[in-house]
């Protein structure tokens, strides 16, 4: 056996002993055990993870069968597409903490939209994609077609000629998800740049709001998707950040149980990576056991909270999981050796 095949897994097992490091290690191992047993995993992705280029590890994980469904904000959905078509026009601002208001006003004048230490180019991203997706909306309006929000983006990203790719298509999670026909929910898609653009075309009368299925329809459809995904060994819940991306899909279990009065399996695993504090009524900072009282998790559900930066933690976790997927026997032996000597 060569540990050289498992460098990230070996690093985590060797060094991550206590505190948030231990939580990261234990969440990783429980994730792998669930997948190795034939289980599935559902991801909820908030924040600006696509602008932070999470697709570098998220896309390979989708292709490797480590992720089986997604709940994402409208911003994360569109920003994965932006990174593919406009990557070279992004600008980074590592000194953003020291910017004056005048500096940010200049960034606005340069037609850039800053997201912490990077920025999205308006013309090369927003306006370029608008030229592609608006005709789709207009055709749907004329034909009375209705689709979920992500389905338009699935079509857009697969329709773009590879010659127009500026980012690495192998690192585009939206492209990987579209090709895999991964189930996706995009709750609150209206709160995104293209949600605003769509609203403007609805206001002008060029498009009908009805061509995009509602959030309620997302949940109604997700009932069936969840029952399919939770068959067999069940499906776990891996959450980055808080907000509606996590709140919306995790509620499917109690809704099926109480509102539809149908039998349903609980989530089989839970992990949240967040820097939100546990405070007065903070859902994002609530400890996982609070979810037991809402019948989303049970006392036997493996639960983990990693209070850290997802841009640091998630690539480590995914790269280690990819190593496990490629070399399962070696991974099991390495895990047994390390965990037996802890």
HELIX and SHEET records of a PDB file:
HELIX    1   1 UNK A    3  UNK A    6  5                                   4    
HELIX    2   2 UNK A    7  UNK A   15  1                                   9    
HELIX    3   3 UNK A   19  UNK A   36  1                                  18    
HELIX    4   4 UNK A   55  UNK A   63  1                                   9    
HELIX    5   5 UNK A   74  UNK A   86  1                                  13    
HELIX    6   6 UNK A   87  UNK A   89  5                                   3    
HELIX    7   7 UNK A   96  UNK A   98  5                                   3    
HELIX    8   8 UNK A  101  UNK A  109  1                                   9    
HELIX    9   9 UNK A  122  UNK A  127  3                                   6    
HELIX   10  10 UNK A  128  UNK A  143  1                                  16    
HELIX   11  11 UNK A  149  UNK A  159  1                                  11    
HELIX   12  12 UNK A  162  UNK A  164  5                                   3    
HELIX   13  13 UNK A  169  UNK A  171  5                                   3    
HELIX   14  14 UNK A  173  UNK A  180  1                                   8    
HELIX   15  15 UNK A  193  UNK A  204  1                                  12    
HELIX   16  16 UNK A  209  UNK A  211  5                                   3    
HELIX   17  17 UNK A  215  UNK A  229  1                                  15    
HELIX   18  18 UNK A  244  UNK A  250  1                                   7    
HELIX   19  19 UNK A  252  UNK A  254  1                                   3    
HELIX   20  20 UNK A  255  UNK A  259  3                                   5    
HELIX   21  21 UNK A  288  UNK A  294  5                                   7    
HELIX   22  22 UNK A  310  UNK A  326  1                                  17    
HELIX   23  23 UNK A  328  UNK A  340  1                                  13    
SHEET    1   A 6 UNK A 183  UNK A 185  0                                        
SHEET    2   A 6 UNK A  69  UNK A  72  1                                        
SHEET    3   A 6 UNK A  40  UNK A  45  1                                        
SHEET    4   A 6 UNK A 235  UNK A 240  1                                        
SHEET    5   A 6 UNK A 269  UNK A 273  1                                        
SHEET    6   A 6 UNK A 302  UNK A 306  1                                        
SHEET    1   B 3 UNK A  91  UNK A  92  0                                        
SHEET    2   B 3 UNK A 118  UNK A 121 -1                                        
SHEET    3   B 3 UNK A 112  UNK A 115 -1                                        
END                                                                             
